[in-house]
Amino acid sequence: MGGLSQTKSAGKRKIVVCRDLGKDAMTMLNSSGHEIVAWERDTPPSREWVLRNVNGASGVCVMMADAVNDELLEAAGPSLKIVSTFSVGYDHFDIAAVKAKGIRVGYTPNVLNDSVADTAVLLVLMAMRRVGEALQVVQEGRWPQTPWSPFLLTGPALTRPSLTIGFLGFGRISHCTLERLLAFTQPRDSPHHPSCVYTSSRIRSNQQEIDNEYTARFGVPTRRVEADVLARESDVLIILCSLNEDTKGMVNETFLEKMKRDAVLINVARGPIVDSVALAAALEKGHLCGAGLDVIDGEPNIPANHPLVLNPRCIVLPHIGSASDMSRGSMADLCVRNVLAGVEGKEMPAELGL
Amino acid sequence: MGGLSQTKSAGKRKIVVCRDLGKDAMTMLNSSGHEIVAWERDTPPSREWVLRNVNGASGVCVMMADAVNDELLEAAGPSLKIVSTFSVGYDHFDIAAVKAKGIRVGYTPNVLNDSVADTAVLLVLMAMRRVGEALQVVQEGRWPQTPWSPFLLTGPALTRPSLTIGFLGFGRISHCTLERLLAFTQPRDSPHHPSCVYTSSRIRSNQQEIDNEYTARFGVPTRRVEADVLARESDVLIILCSLNEDTKGMVNETFLEKMKRDAVLINVARGPIVDSVALAAALEKGHLCGAGLDVIDGEPNIPANHPLVLNPRCIVLPHIGSASDMSRGSMADLCVRNVLAGVEGKEMPAELGL
């Protein structure tokens, strides 16, 4: 009995969890036999709470708001084996620091693809059909003085001939988004069929072959272009790349000036990729039909009088891209299975290749 | 010369136009050789203006807000041949009165199918993903106190297994809407594929054959049901039927009570089909996930404190269903070509079969 207890105890690790992960995921954690130290609330814990509690932990479950850097790694100490993030993005990680210490990283790819693609299309439709202005008419009680008329609140159509759909970053979520949008455009076999352009940070020797494969897969001409071509040609431009030193502030004044006057810009990736001041100025000038942002630089500290919140041509959502019950449930499940596998030295369901 | 002038004059008819139809359509009218009396503004003319000016007219172009009844027909007199409406719906017509006088009716089907279907999907996504609440968080400056958390503002997913999409009325716009929505669901060949139920006012002896054809066409089981089955089975319920005595108030308390608790209700047809008081009560009780209305009973006289405008689970748009530049341009074109063909006794591009 003593020996068995000791064996069990030897396998028992400390896992720190920085947010309530929901009933199913918390039950899985609490019945794992490990020591679970959880901040079981919907608001983030203080940094002080995190740093104090990670000491001696083998695993940590974090959110986007929790910076994973030397400070956290040193507070945890040499016991730390795995950091599991409840996100597909990992811009809150100091990847070099994590790599240097040989710590494994779990993340939640794929399970949120459909939800984020849904949000991207939602924002495309809201921006093109001028929903911000339309909602204001109703909510401010101006509808009685703004009766239906033939050209009231008209916006550009997704069925426009030869629509060009552009993606800044062309991973799995972009593919899901493109497939949805193609159900709204001219048919793929029409003479006025849409086409797709995208940027990719990866330079590959067989680019033509890759584009041929995409073209066959999506049924519309699809090709990799440079960022300035993407800006110039896109009628609908969707940002779906990672945030890193190369993409931070990439959509700036110069980029926006190259865009078509009736194009829409959608950001469902990370806020700092877009220069908010430049976007507000572009919308103010009537350059661009509209914008749809699920993310914005400085979030969540965005006041009601932020110029992009005030502009009815700009839709600002509070980062709900993956907020479907199915996706968030799957993310919680994957986040916990990653941390458990990590502390137990097993293969993780979704480990980031460092 | 005199003879030619007289011939031309004999063919010259009076056409009254109740709203600015845009540059292209107004140019076509003004260069038609007919006498054009137009209320060239974006707001509706007074009823008095219409009744006074239609006297002696051969054709009239009307909008949804202009009632076409005995009053108007008698004010026009026996010269009236055609009333051309800038809409696909014709609930503003007293069809019996028009028919009794042998007056032809032009309308604008098909050219708005894509735009209205886009609006239907837009409202489905907004209602399911709780965009009303999300926008309030940002616009009221509550985002800093409402940081990202795993289950904040989560809504049901279109990828849920065995999703049932329901249509009250299953004409061309419903078909376009279904095709778009199927790009968001589980794949058609998945074991958890979606299915479609619909109601139709037409009872047909070969119903099974028709449903087999729909099933083959859309790639998912599609069947006609009674209204109470539609209410009970639909996860997404979209109203796309005509307004008439049978459909007025059809979505009432009894209907809403049968609906699933996490379903969404979308109205892109006509406001009076839904009982607003019953819908507000259902949403207030938390019965239904949300609603998306492009139309509402009593529009445009909807104050800012209307219970459905105040409820963040209900999206209310000011009847912009067909408001894409392409659709509205095509509607104006069709409206004018209908009235010209009507006054000239020719075949109309889109004549309503009475």
Interface residues (C-beta under 8 A of the other chain):
Chain A: R19 D20 L21 G22 D42 T43 P44 M63 M64 A65 F86 D114 S115 D118 T119 V121 L122 L125 M126 M128 R129 R130 V131 A134 L135 V137 V138 Q139 E140 G141 W143 P144 T146 P147 W148 S149 P150 F151 L152 L153 T154 G155 P156 A157 L158 T159 R160 E179 R180 L182 A183 F184 E299 P300 N301 I302 P303 A304 N305 V309 I315 V316 L317 P318 H319 I320 A323 S324 D325 M326 S327 R328 M331 A332
Chain B: R19 D20 L21 G22 D42 T43 P44 M63 M64 A65 F86 D114 S115 D118 T119 V121 L122 L125 M126 M128 R129 R130 V131 A134 L135 V137 V138 Q139 E140 G141 W143 P144 T146 P147 W148 S149 P150 F151 L152 L153 T154 G155 P156 A157 L158 T159 R160 E179 R180 L182 A183 F184 E299 P300 N301 I302 P303 A304 N305 V309 I315 V316 L317 P318 H319 I320 A323 S324 D325 M326 S327 R328 M331 A332
